[in-house]
């Protein structure tokens, strides 16, 4: 299953991850993210519980979060962080850089650090 997006009455856009968020399908996810951030102030990713994520998926997430912050928007996730994302964060060491995200006023990154 690939990613898709839907708009809520509130204007928030929910993007579902699909079962893989990797180099093979990154273009589709990136397109959903770009389109959502163009039209909404709040974009949320809802991950499939067993989603497989590689470094490409992580890079898209980080770039989208930074773009949202620069434009006064939010880019977050719904429910629990999936194990696939947690595993990739640990494998590449991203948690060591998440404590002081310059894009969110030196706050802890909700994606790669501790979620508030």
N, C-alpha and C positions, 0 to 999 in steps of 0.2 A: 504494500500500500504506500502511495506517495503522499506528500504533504498537501494540505489544502487550507483555505481560509474562509472565514465567515464573519459577517458583521453583526453585532448585537444592536438592539435599539438604542443603547446608551452611546453608541458611536465607537465603542471598543471593538477591535478586531482580534479574533482568536485564530491563530495558525496552528493546525495540528501537524505534528512532526512526521507522521508516517513511521514505518518501522525501521527506516535507515536514514540517517542524516550524515551523508559522507560524500566523497568526491564524485561518486557516480550520479548522485541526484541533487547535488548542491545548487545547481543552476535553478531548479524549480523552487526550492526553498528560498533561495535568495530573491527570486522574482516576487514571491509572496511577501517577503519581508519588506522589500523596497516599495511595493505598491501599498502595503498597509501603512508604512510610515509616512507616505505622501498624503494620505487622506485621514489619518486618525491620530489623536494625541495619546492614545493608549493601545499598545499592541501586546498581546499575551500569547506565549507559546504553550500549547498543551501537548506534552510528550506522551507517546505510546509507552506503556510501562517497560517494554523490552527493547526500546529503541537502541540501535547501534549507532554510535557517533564517532567520527574520526576527527583529526585535527582540522580538516576543512570545515566541518560543521561548527567546531569551536570558534574558528576564526570568523565565520559569518555571524555567530551569536555575539561575539565581542565587538565587532565592527558595528553591528546593528544597535547594540546598547549605547555605544559611543555616539553614533549618529543621532539617536533619539535624545540623549542627554544634551547634546549641543543645540538641538532644536526645541528644547523644553518639553520633550515627550517622554513617555515611559515605554520600556521594552522589558517585559518580565516573563516569568513562567508561572503556570498554574499547577497546583497540587505539589507533590513531592518531586525533588530532583531525581531523575531516573538514574539507575545504576550505571548505565552506559556513559552518561555524562560525568558522573563521579569518578568512574574508572579512568576516563580520558584525562580529566583534570589531574588526577594523581600521577598518571603515566608521564605527562609532559611537564609537571611541576607548576602548573598555573596557580595553584593555591598560594604559592610563595609571593606572587605578584598582585594578589587580589586585595590586600589590606588597604592600600591607598590609591584607589582609582582616581586619576586626575580628572576624568570626565564627570565623576559624580561627587565633586568637592572633597576629595580625599577620603571618601567613605569606603566601607568594605563592599566589594563587588558582590551583588546578589547572585551572580551566576557562578563565579569561581571561588568565592569566599563563603562566609557565613551569611545565610539568608536572614534578614531582619524579621 
